[in-house]
Amino acid sequence: MPRIDLHCHIFPRNLPDLASKYLEDPGPWVSLRESSCPGCRAMFLGDRFFRDIQPNCWDPETRIRECDALGVDVQVLSTIPVFFSYKRQSRYALDLARIINDDLADVVRSNPSRFVGLGTVPLQDTQLAVLELKRCVLELGLSGIEIGSHVNGKNLDDPELLPLFETGMSFQASF
């Protein structure tokens, strides 16, 4: 029986400078910078240091070596919650979701026996979220999406989110 690690976060391997990319939506964006920790990167939220991250956060080969050492056969990969960007303008959240999902799909395609991917969607805009869910599953080959437990004060039982869940259920019925 394979050993599956169901909760593994991954960063895009080449994260653009989001603060420069999204000038019209200021506020602390995540960035990765040089770190004093050898082989690590420093994660910042705006100008505030958040934590150092190790190569297993962005490098699939490091993940595979660590999985082999621990006897893990498959990891289910998803982004970190700070990248959900639910408080951001929808168009920027969608753009960032696409960057994350494209990178994640590349990682999964390169190692399909070791990784399963769950994309992210701009949940603050249900219409865009449905479109990105469809792209994640139908075009990128991801297995689904990871979402937060609430979005801008709305719980997941909010009627506005129903089209997203209906779309997800239609995929489930086809598998």
C-alpha positions as CSV (number, residue, x, y, z in Angstrom):
1,M,0.0,0.0,0.0
2,P,1.5,3.4,-1.0
3,R,2.3,6.0,1.7
4,I,0.7,9.3,0.7
5,D,1.4,12.7,2.4
6,L,-1.8,14.6,1.9
7,H,-0.7,18.1,3.1
8,C,2.3,19.5,1.4
9,H,2.8,23.1,0.4
10,I,5.0,24.2,-2.5
11,F,6.1,27.6,-3.8
12,P,6.4,28.5,-7.4
13,R,10.0,28.0,-8.5
14,N,10.2,31.4,-10.1
15,L,8.0,33.8,-8.2
16,P,7.9,37.2,-9.9
17,D,8.2,40.4,-7.9
18,L,4.5,40.7,-7.1
19,A,4.7,44.2,-5.6
20,S,6.1,45.6,-8.9
21,K,3.8,43.4,-11.0
22,Y,0.6,44.6,-9.2
23,L,1.3,48.3,-8.5
24,E,-2.4,49.1,-8.5
25,D,-3.0,46.7,-5.6
26,P,-0.4,47.7,-3.0
27,G,-0.1,46.1,0.4
28,P,2.2,43.3,1.5
29,W,2.8,40.8,-1.2
30,V,4.9,37.7,-0.7
31,S,8.5,37.8,-1.9
32,L,11.5,35.5,-1.7
33,R,14.9,37.1,-1.1
34,E,18.4,36.0,-0.3
35,S,18.7,34.4,3.1
36,S,21.5,34.1,5.6
37,C,20.6,30.4,6.0
38,P,22.7,28.4,3.4
39,G,20.6,27.1,0.6
40,C,17.5,28.8,1.9
41,R,15.4,31.7,0.8
42,A,13.9,34.4,3.0
43,M,10.2,34.8,2.7
44,F,8.9,38.3,3.3
45,L,5.4,39.8,3.5
46,G,6.0,43.3,2.2
47,D,9.0,44.5,4.0
48,R,8.4,42.2,7.0
49,F,10.5,39.0,7.3
50,F,8.2,36.0,7.7
51,R,10.5,33.0,7.8
52,D,13.3,31.2,6.0
53,I,12.3,28.4,3.7
54,Q,14.4,25.5,2.6
55,P,14.8,24.1,-0.9
56,N,12.1,21.4,-0.3
57,C,9.6,24.3,-0.5
58,W,10.3,24.9,-4.3
59,D,12.6,22.1,-5.5
60,P,10.9,18.8,-6.5
61,E,14.1,16.8,-6.5
62,T,14.8,17.8,-2.9
63,R,11.2,16.7,-2.1
64,I,11.7,13.3,-3.8
65,R,14.9,12.7,-1.9
66,E,13.3,13.5,1.4
67,C,10.2,11.4,0.6
68,D,12.5,8.4,-0.3
69,A,14.3,8.8,3.1
70,L,11.0,8.9,4.9
71,G,9.3,6.1,2.9
72,V,6.7,8.5,1.4
73,D,5.6,7.4,-2.1
74,V,3.4,10.3,-3.1
75,Q,2.9,13.9,-2.0
76,V,-0.3,15.9,-2.7
77,L,1.0,19.4,-3.4
78,S,-0.8,22.7,-2.9
79,T,0.2,26.4,-2.4
80,I,0.5,28.1,0.9
81,P,-2.6,29.9,2.2
82,V,-1.0,33.3,2.0
83,F,-1.1,32.9,-1.8
84,F,-4.9,32.5,-1.9
85,S,-5.0,36.3,-2.0
86,Y,-8.7,36.5,-1.3
87,K,-8.5,40.2,-0.2
88,R,-6.8,41.2,-3.4
89,Q,-8.4,42.6,-6.6
90,S,-9.8,39.6,-8.5
91,R,-7.8,40.1,-11.6
92,Y,-4.5,40.0,-9.6
93,A,-5.6,37.0,-7.6
94,L,-6.5,35.2,-10.8
95,D,-3.1,36.1,-12.4
96,L,-1.2,34.9,-9.3
97,A,-3.3,31.7,-9.2
98,R,-2.4,31.0,-12.8
99,I,1.3,31.5,-12.1
100,I,1.1,29.1,-9.1
101,N,-1.1,26.6,-11.0
102,D,1.1,26.5,-14.1
103,D,4.2,25.9,-12.0
104,L,2.5,23.2,-9.9
105,A,1.2,21.5,-13.1
106,D,4.8,21.4,-14.4
107,V,6.1,19.8,-11.2
108,V,3.3,17.2,-11.3
109,R,3.8,16.5,-15.1
110,S,7.6,16.0,-14.5
111,N,7.0,13.6,-11.6
112,P,3.5,12.0,-12.1
113,S,4.2,8.9,-10.0
114,R,5.4,11.1,-7.0
115,F,3.2,14.2,-7.0
116,V,-0.5,15.0,-7.2
117,G,-1.5,18.7,-7.5
118,L,-4.2,20.8,-6.1
119,G,-4.5,24.3,-7.7
120,T,-5.8,27.5,-6.2
121,V,-8.5,29.9,-7.4
122,P,-9.6,33.5,-6.8
123,L,-12.4,32.6,-4.5
124,Q,-13.5,36.2,-4.0
125,D,-14.9,36.1,-7.5
126,T,-16.9,32.9,-8.0
127,Q,-17.1,33.3,-11.8
128,L,-13.3,33.5,-12.1
129,A,-12.9,30.7,-9.6
130,V,-15.1,28.4,-11.6
131,L,-13.1,29.2,-14.8
132,E,-9.7,28.6,-13.0
133,L,-11.0,25.3,-11.5
134,K,-12.0,24.1,-15.0
135,R,-8.5,25.1,-16.3
136,C,-6.8,23.4,-13.4
137,V,-8.5,20.1,-14.0
138,L,-9.2,20.0,-17.7
139,E,-6.2,21.8,-19.1
140,L,-3.5,21.5,-16.5
141,G,-4.3,18.0,-15.3
142,L,-4.5,18.9,-11.6
143,S,-6.7,16.8,-9.4
144,G,-8.7,19.6,-7.9
145,I,-8.2,22.8,-5.8
146,E,-7.3,23.7,-2.3
147,I,-9.4,26.6,-0.8
148,G,-9.5,28.4,2.5
149,S,-12.2,27.9,5.1
150,H,-13.7,31.3,4.5
151,V,-13.4,34.2,2.1
152,N,-13.7,37.9,3.1
153,G,-16.1,37.2,5.9
154,K,-18.1,34.6,4.0
155,N,-18.2,30.9,5.1
156,L,-18.1,28.2,2.5
157,D,-21.8,27.6,2.7
158,D,-22.5,31.1,1.2
159,P,-24.8,30.8,-1.8
160,E,-22.5,32.8,-3.9
161,L,-19.9,30.0,-3.8
162,L,-22.4,27.3,-4.9
163,P,-21.4,27.4,-8.6
164,L,-17.8,26.5,-7.7
165,F,-19.0,23.5,-5.6
166,E,-21.4,22.4,-8.4
167,T,-18.6,22.6,-10.9
168,G,-16.4,20.5,-8.6
169,M,-19.1,17.9,-8.1
170,S,-19.5,17.6,-11.8
171,F,-15.8,16.7,-12.1
172,Q,-16.2,14.2,-9.3
173,A,-19.1,12.5,-11.1
174,S,-17.0,12.1,-14.2
175,F,-14.0,10.3,-12.4
